[in-house]
Amino acid sequence: MWSDLFVVPFLAGLALAILLPLAGCASSPRPSDRPATAVSAAPVDAPVWPVRLRPGDTILFAAPAGALDRERMARARARLEMRGYRVVERDDLYAEEGYLAGSDERRAAELMQGFLDPEIDAIFTGTGGYGTMRLFDRLDWEAIRRNPKLVVGFSDITGLHAALFRKANFVTFHSPSPMWTLGGALDAEEFTLTWFWRGVEEAPPGAACDYAIDVPVEAPQPVAMAPGKARGRLVGGNLSLVAALEGTPYAVETRGRILLLEDVGEASYRVDRMLRQLELAGRLEDLAGVVLGQFTRETAREDAPRDPDPRYTTEGVLRHYFEKRGVPVILNFPVGHHPMNATLPIGGVVEIDADADPPRLSILESHP
């Protein structure tokens, strides 16, 4: 089924292999320890946290959206193998069909094999682009729900995060992907890698279950758009996908939750249109709080000059929709299409403190 890519563990990875699960943290038991009814018995309001990774585990590289770059994926595989992981992939992983990584049938089958194969511990989606939404009616959500796996990715993978939370009740990770950061230069941003490993790997014995993302001075600095402190389940991700899911069975439920939004290559008027769509659909009502990440490579219509009015920049549009909503809002958090891309649990409980200096986001693993 998988191409033969077995790991030769790096000594540092072997040293990490002795890590033990952290008692009291919100990680599901490993498959050998998990009762057969554990997933089906979980209440709807208690999402299933994935089993965190430890050296020796098996990671599947998957391409549910755009086609993959072989060189970048090879670098990502080498980085993971040096850390002690086994990496597998299908023989047709690098298929291309138009702007997609092969046919819808191929990409859906790859995801299903990843969830159903008991040897696979995690699914690392190679990149975003477009195509994830095309797979949803081809996936067996009940079978997926019975086989929780750790899933990472961002951008178009927001669609998969949302669908897994709605249909399978899984916590997944909005995070760097193999092609971006893991498959980048070996001197990738320490901030991004630090919080990636903290999110997806088992914490060392004695480490706190709950932790705050420590933003260094060289990273984009979060600022408070609206004051306050809030706690809730984190939902959302890429704004284009959140808007595209509206009106479908996979739409992002936002009431009482903390909404995360970021995007790339979108002009301010398109950001405005997508947020207005969400507002008209009632998705911006009764939020617990908001985290606005990076909105990079802003583009404008070729036939229209950029309006100097600050109300109609991307930040101005974001302020229009969120500044006076009566909930805490953090702007410019280092997450999304930027070298500084924090790993955050979609469906997990987080706390935001817009009154802190600088504003702070904490992951509360002890509150499953």
C-alpha positions in Angstrom: 0.0 0.0 0.0 2.7 2.4 1.0 6.1 3.0 -0.7 9.0 1.6 1.3 10.3 4.6 3.3 11.4 3.2 6.6 13.2 5.4 9.1 16.7 5.0 10.4 16.2 6.9 13.7 18.6 9.7 14.5 20.2 9.3 17.9 18.4 12.4 19.2 15.2 10.9 18.1 16.0 7.6 19.9 16.6 9.6 23.1 13.1 11.1 22.8 11.5 7.7 22.4 11.4 7.2 26.1 8.9 10.0 26.6 5.7 8.9 28.4 2.2 10.2 28.1 1.5 13.2 30.3 -1.1 12.3 32.9 -4.1 14.5 32.9 -3.5 16.1 29.5 -6.3 15.9 26.9 -4.8 13.3 24.6 -6.7 10.1 23.8 -5.2 6.8 24.8 -3.1 5.0 22.2 -5.0 2.5 20.0 -3.9 -0.5 22.0 -5.2 1.0 25.2 -8.4 2.6 23.8 -11.7 0.8 24.6 -13.6 -0.1 21.4 -16.5 2.2 22.4 -14.5 5.2 23.5 -15.1 7.3 20.4 -18.7 6.5 20.0 -19.4 7.1 23.6 -17.8 10.6 23.7 -20.4 13.3 24.1 -20.7 15.8 21.2 -19.3 18.6 23.3 -16.2 16.7 24.2 -14.1 16.4 21.0 -11.5 13.6 20.8 -7.9 14.9 21.1 -5.5 12.9 18.9 -2.8 10.7 20.4 0.3 12.8 20.4 3.3 11.5 18.5 6.5 10.0 19.8 9.6 8.8 17.9 8.9 5.4 16.2 5.4 6.4 15.2 4.3 6.3 11.5 3.4 9.4 9.6 1.5 9.4 6.3 2.2 12.1 3.8 -1.0 12.9 2.0 -2.1 15.4 -0.8 -5.8 16.2 -0.4 -5.5 19.5 -2.3 -2.8 20.8 -4.6 0.1 18.9 -6.2 3.3 18.5 -4.2 6.9 19.5 -4.7 9.2 16.4 -4.5 12.3 18.3 -3.3 10.4 20.0 -0.4 8.7 16.8 0.6 12.0 15.0 0.6 13.4 17.6 3.0 10.4 17.3 5.2 10.8 13.5 5.3 14.4 13.8 6.2 13.7 16.2 9.0 11.0 13.8 10.4 13.2 10.8 10.1 16.0 12.5 11.9 13.6 13.1 14.7 12.9 9.4 14.9 9.7 9.0 12.8 8.8 6.5 10.1 7.3 8.2 7.0 5.2 6.5 4.4 3.4 7.6 1.3 1.4 6.2 -1.6 3.1 5.5 -4.9 0.8 8.0 -6.5 1.3 10.8 -4.0 2.9 13.0 -6.7 0.1 12.7 -9.2 -1.1 15.8 -10.9 -4.4 16.6 -12.5 -4.8 20.2 -13.4 -4.4 22.2 -10.2 -5.1 19.1 -8.1 -2.8 16.3 -6.7 -4.5 13.7 -8.9 -8.1 12.8 -9.2 -10.7 13.3 -6.5 -10.9 9.5 -6.2 -7.2 9.2 -5.6 -7.1 11.9 -3.0 -10.1 10.6 -1.1 -8.8 7.0 -1.1 -5.5 8.3 0.2 -7.2 10.0 3.2 -9.4 7.0 3.9 -6.4 4.6 3.9 -4.6 7.0 6.3 -7.5 6.8 8.7 -8.2 3.1 8.4 -4.7 1.7 8.4 -3.9 0.8 12.1 -0.2 1.4 11.4 -0.7 5.0 10.6 -0.5 7.4 13.6 -0.7 10.8 11.9 -1.7 12.3 8.5 0.5 15.2 7.4 -1.1 17.0 4.5 1.6 18.2 2.2 0.2 21.5 1.2 -3.0 23.5 0.6 -3.9 25.2 -2.7 -7.4 23.9 -3.6 -9.3 20.7 -3.7 -10.0 19.5 -0.1 -13.7 20.4 -0.3 -14.1 18.3 -3.4 -13.5 15.2 -1.3 -16.1 15.5 1.5 -18.9 13.5 -0.1 -16.4 10.7 -0.9 -15.3 10.2 2.6 -16.8 7.7 5.1 -17.2 9.9 8.1 -18.5 7.2 10.4 -15.4 5.0 9.7 -13.2 8.1 10.2 -14.9 8.9 13.5 -14.0 5.4 14.7 -10.3 5.9 13.8 -9.0 9.2 15.2 -5.6 10.2 13.8 -3.5 13.3 14.3 -4.0 15.6 11.3 -1.9 18.7 10.5 -2.0 21.4 7.9 -3.3 24.9 7.0 -4.6 27.0 4.2 -7.0 24.9 2.1 -6.7 22.2 4.8 -9.0 24.5 6.9 -11.8 22.7 5.1 -10.6 19.3 6.4 -10.2 20.7 9.9 -13.7 22.0 9.8 -15.2 18.8 8.4 -13.3 16.5 10.9 -14.6 18.7 13.8 -18.2 18.7 12.5 -18.5 15.1 11.3 -16.0 13.2 13.4 -15.6 15.4 16.5 -11.8 15.4 16.2 -9.3 18.0 17.4 -6.8 18.7 14.6 -3.9 21.1 14.2 -3.8 24.3 12.2 -0.1 24.1 11.6 2.8 24.2 9.2 2.8 21.5 6.5 5.5 19.3 5.0 6.0 21.6 2.0 6.0 24.8 4.1 8.4 25.0 7.1 9.1 21.3 7.5 10.2 21.1 3.9 11.8 24.5 3.8 15.3 25.6 4.7 17.0 23.7 7.5 17.2 27.0 9.4 13.4 27.3 9.4 12.0 29.7 12.0 12.7 28.4 15.5 9.4 29.9 16.7 7.4 27.9 14.1 9.2 24.6 14.8 9.1 25.0 18.6 5.3 25.4 18.7 4.8 22.7 16.0 6.6 20.1 18.0 5.0 21.3 21.3 1.6 20.8 19.7 2.0 17.4 18.0 4.4 15.5 20.2 3.9 14.1 23.7 5.1 16.6 26.3 8.1 15.6 28.4 7.3 14.3 31.9 6.6 17.1 34.3 5.7 19.6 31.6 2.5 21.6 32.2 -0.6 20.5 30.3 -1.6 24.1 29.6 0.8 26.5 27.8 0.9 29.9 26.3 2.4 30.7 22.9 5.5 32.8 23.6 5.9 35.3 20.8 9.5 36.5 20.3 10.3 40.1 19.4 11.2 39.2 15.8 7.7 37.7 15.2 4.6 39.7 14.2 3.5 41.3 17.5 -0.1 40.7 18.5 -2.1 43.7 19.5 -5.4 44.1 21.2 -8.2 45.2 18.9 -10.8 44.9 21.6 -10.0 44.3 25.4 -11.0 41.4 27.6 -10.2 37.8 28.3 -12.1 34.8 27.0 -12.0 31.0 26.9 -13.6 28.7 24.3 -13.1 26.1 21.6 -11.0 27.4 18.7 -12.6 27.2 15.3 -11.9 28.6 11.8 -8.6 29.1 10.0 -8.3 30.3 6.5 -11.0 32.9 5.9 -11.6 31.9 2.2 -12.4 28.3 3.3 -14.5 29.4 6.3 -16.6 31.5 4.0 -16.8 28.8 1.3 -18.1 26.2 3.8 -21.0 28.4 4.7 -24.3 26.9 3.7 -22.9 23.3 3.6 -23.1 20.5 6.3 -19.5 21.4 7.1 -20.0 25.1 8.0 -18.0 26.3 11.0 -20.2 26.7 14.1 -19.0 29.8 15.9 -21.4 30.6 18.7 -19.6 30.6 22.1 -16.3 29.8 20.4 -13.1 31.6 19.6 -12.9 32.3 15.9 -9.5 32.2 14.2 -9.1 33.8 10.8 -6.1 34.4 8.4 -5.6 34.6 4.7 -3.2 35.3 1.9 -3.4 37.1 -1.5 -6.8 38.6 -0.8 -7.6 42.2 -1.5 -9.3 44.1 1.2 -12.6 44.3 -0.7 -12.7 40.5 -0.9 -11.9 40.1 2.8 -14.9 42.5 3.3 -17.2 40.4 1.1 -16.3 37.2 2.9 -16.8 38.7 6.4 -20.1 40.2 5.3 -21.2 36.8 4.1 -20.3 35.3 7.5 -22.0 38.2 9.3 -25.3 37.8 7.2 -25.2 34.1 8.1 -25.0 34.9 11.8 -21.6 33.5 12.2 -20.2 36.6 13.8 -22.9 36.7 16.5 -22.3 35.5 20.1 -18.6 34.8 19.6 -16.5 34.2 22.7 -13.5 36.0 21.1 -11.5 36.4 18.0 -7.9 35.8 16.9 -6.9 37.5 13.7 -3.7 36.1 12.2 -1.6 37.1 9.2 -3.3 38.5 6.1 -0.3 38.5 3.8 0.4 39.4 0.2 -2.7 41.7 0.0 -3.7 42.2 -3.6 -5.8 44.9 -5.3 -7.8 45.0 -8.5 -5.6 45.8 -11.4 -8.0 48.5 -12.6 -8.4 50.3 -9.3 -5.8 52.3 -7.4 -5.3 51.4 -3.8 -7.5 53.5 -1.7 -5.5 55.5 0.9 -8.5 55.6 3.3 -7.4 53.4 6.3 -11.0 52.2 6.8 -10.6 50.2 3.6 -7.3 48.5 4.1 -7.4 44.9 5.3 -6.9 46.1 8.9 -9.5 48.7 8.5 -12.0 46.1 7.2 -11.1 43.7 10.1 -11.7 46.5 12.6 -15.1 47.3 11.0 -16.3 43.8 11.6 -14.7 43.0 15.0 -13.6 46.0 16.9 -16.9 46.8 18.5 -18.4 43.3 18.8 -18.1 43.3 22.6 -15.6 40.4 22.8 -11.8 40.3 23.2 -10.0 40.4 19.8 -6.4 39.9 19.1 -5.0 41.3 15.9 -1.7 40.3 14.0 -1.2 37.0 15.8 1.7 35.0 14.2 -0.3 32.3 12.6 -1.1 31.6 8.9 0.7 32.3 5.6 3.9 33.7 7.2 7.2 32.1 8.2 6.1 32.6 11.9 3.1 30.2 11.9 2.1 28.9 15.4 0.5 25.5 15.7 -3.0 25.7 17.2 -5.6 23.0 18.0 -8.8 23.4 16.0 -11.6 22.2 18.3 -9.4 22.5 21.4 -10.0 24.9 24.3 -7.9 28.0 24.2 -7.8 31.2 26.2 -7.1 34.6 24.9 -6.1 37.6 27.0 -6.2 40.9 25.1 -5.5 42.8 28.3 -2.0 41.2 28.7 1.0 43.1 27.3 1.5 41.7 24.7 -1.9 40.0 24.2 -1.6 36.3 24.9 -3.1 33.0 23.5 -2.9 29.9 25.7 -3.8 26.2 24.8 -5.7 24.6 27.7 -5.1 20.9 27.2 -6.4 20.1 30.7 -9.9 21.2 29.6 -11.0 18.5 27.1 
